[in-house]
Amino acid sequence: MKKIFKYMPVLFIMLLFTSCLKSGLDDLPAFEEASIESFKFEYRWVIKNVDNDQLKLYQMEVATTIDEEANTVMCEITVPNPTDVGAEPTNDFPTAIRDQVTLTELVGYCSISTAATIAPIGGAPELGVVADFSATPIQYEVTAADGTSKIWTVTISDFIK
């Protein structure tokens, strides 16, 4: 009798978490958009401390022009001045660090359509890691959730420092 009471909670939980619904569920539509909606860049550097290192990052100002028909993205990157960050000079983006910013050591990232994936084509830099964006145009393949894909060309039209 004690064994029955011992296994009753397990049986109850098993019945509680099983579903009787087998049909009648609506099929959700697969998203068919394969677009790049924005493209951004940031610069990352490490501050060496005695106990631990600290990763710092600063987002570049990017003027982006996206052409949905031609599948192109034009980016004009501006490296902000340290005094432009606020009313007074700040240590968040020191001049010494600003002077090191080049197209060869930026981190690129973008927003794409819902449920889509993006992959670099050929020698295009990987997004989300420090990479060389100096050789443009570069291409990425954006694949929608329904399997359709588009090739997008990203060009850095200007780098203002």
N, C-alpha and C positions, 0 to 999 in steps of 0.2 A: 504494500500500500504506500509506503514511503517513496518507493521508486516512481510511482505514478505521479505523486505530488512534485517530485523532483524534476520531472520532464514536462510538466504542464506549462510552465512559463515559456519554454522553448517552443512547444507546439503552438501556443498562443501567438508568439512573435512571428512564427512562420506563416500562420494564417493571416495575420495582420498585414504583412508585407507582400502578399501575393495579390495579383490582379486578376480579375475575372474578365476584363475587357480584352477581347481578341480581335474585334472588327469595328468598323464605324469610325475609325480615326481618319481625320482629314490629312491628305498629302500636302506637305508644305512645299511651296514653290521653290525651285532652286534659283538663286540670284544669277542673272545673266550679264551683269555689268562687270567690265574689266577696265576700270579707269584709275588713273592717278589723280587724286583730288588736291594734293599739296605736296611740296617738296621743301625740306628744310635742311640746314647744315648747322653743326656745332663744332667747337674746338674743345678738346679735352687735354688736361695736363695733370701731372701728379706733383703734390707738394710733399717733400720728404720731411717726416717728423721723426723724433727719437723713438717713440713707441710704435707708431704706425704711420703708413702713408695715407694721404688724403687725396681722393680724386676730385678734381674741380672741372666744371664745364661751363661753357658760355655759348649761348645761341647767337649765330650770326644773323644779321638782318638780310632777308632774302625777298627780292621782288620777283614773283613767279608769274609767268604767263603760260597758261595751259590751253592748248588747242585740241579739243576733243575730236575734231574731224580728222586732223592730220596725225593725231597721237604723238604730239610733241610737247615738251616742257622746256621753257626758256627760263634760266635762273640768273639773276644779277645779285651777286653776293657782296655785301658791304660789311667790312670789319669795323665795328663801332669803336669810337675813341673812348678811352677810359673816362674822360670828363663828360661824355654824352650819356653815361649810365644814370647819373643823377645830377642834382644841383651842384654837388661838390664832388671832387675826385674821390674815387672809392678804391678799395683794395680787392674788390671782387674780380676785376679784370685789369691787372696791372699793365703798365706800358711795356715792361720787359716781356711779358707773356704775349701781348698784342703784337709785338714785333716778330714773334716766332710763327704767327699764323700764316700758312700758305695753303694752296690748293692740294698739296701733296699729303697733308696730314689732317684732313677734315673727316668728320663723321656725318654721313648723309642718312636721312630717313624720310619717309613719306607716308601719306595717308592714301589708302586705296579703297576701292569699293568694298561693300560689306561682303564678307565670306570669301573674298578673293585672296590669291597668293601672288607673290612677286619673286622673280628670280633673275639674277644678272645673266646677260647674254655675252658670250665671248670673253673679252678681258674687262668687262665692266666691273667697277668696284662693288664689293659686297656692302649692303646697307647695314647700319647699326654698329659698325666697327671702324676704327681709324683706317682710312684708305686714301688712295691717290685719285683725285678728281680732276687732275690737270689735263688729261687727254680726252677732250670731248669732240664729237658727241659720243655718248654712251647709250647702250640700249638695255632695256629690261622687258621681260615678258610677264604680263599680268594675266593670270588665269582666273576666270570667274568660277563660281561654285558649280555652274552647269557644265563646265569643261571647255567653254569657248575661251580663246585667248587673243590678246592684242600685243603687238610689239610697240613699246613706247621709246622714243628717242629723247634723251635729256641732254641739253646743251647749256653750258655755263657761258653766258654771253659777256659777262664782265665780272671782274674781281677788283673791288675798290677797297683800297687800304689807306 
